Amino acid sequence: MSRITRRAAIGLVTAGGAMLGLGVAGGYLLRDALKYVAGGGMMGTGMMGSATQADMSSYMNLFDRHTEIRRTVEAIDDGIRTTTESDAPDLVGQLQAHVSSMYAHLNQHAEVTCMSSSLPTLFRNSSDYRRELTLTAKGVVVIETSSDPRLAN
């Protein structure tokens, strides 16, 4: 029976640790690659929830051009009415597409998470309030109502 030296034992432990580390790192890389290929994309399950890259581009453009957007919020019985408008025709189309997209996410329970204190509440309670979207020549009118006082206020 041959004996193993201390130097050889340390080398084996080091090599085993390196192999384990590579296996763990490779597993994470493989998981992320499979998520991306399966349709998760960079935004699909990450920081922005179910927002797509197209959604992100839209959000950024709307934010960049916020000075061209007017918004009024009115309290109504059991909810709110918001009117969001612009005089720029291309921005009107983007506003209409944005709100339509957000409502599609809500209807699919596909949460979009960004720097908003109200979005998590809206997504988590999407079946507990009514949404009405009206496209106008200058933008959108949205009415959201609920019999649940937590959501209506």
Secondary structure, DSSP 8 states (H G I E B T S, - for coil): -----HHHHHHHHHHHHHHHHHHHHHHHHHHHHHHHHTT-TTTSSBTTBT--HHHHHHHHHHHHTGGGEEEEEEEETTEEEEEEEES-HHHHHHHHHHHHHHHHHHHTT--B-SS-SSHHHHHHTGGGSEEEEEE-SSEEEEEEE-S-HHHH-
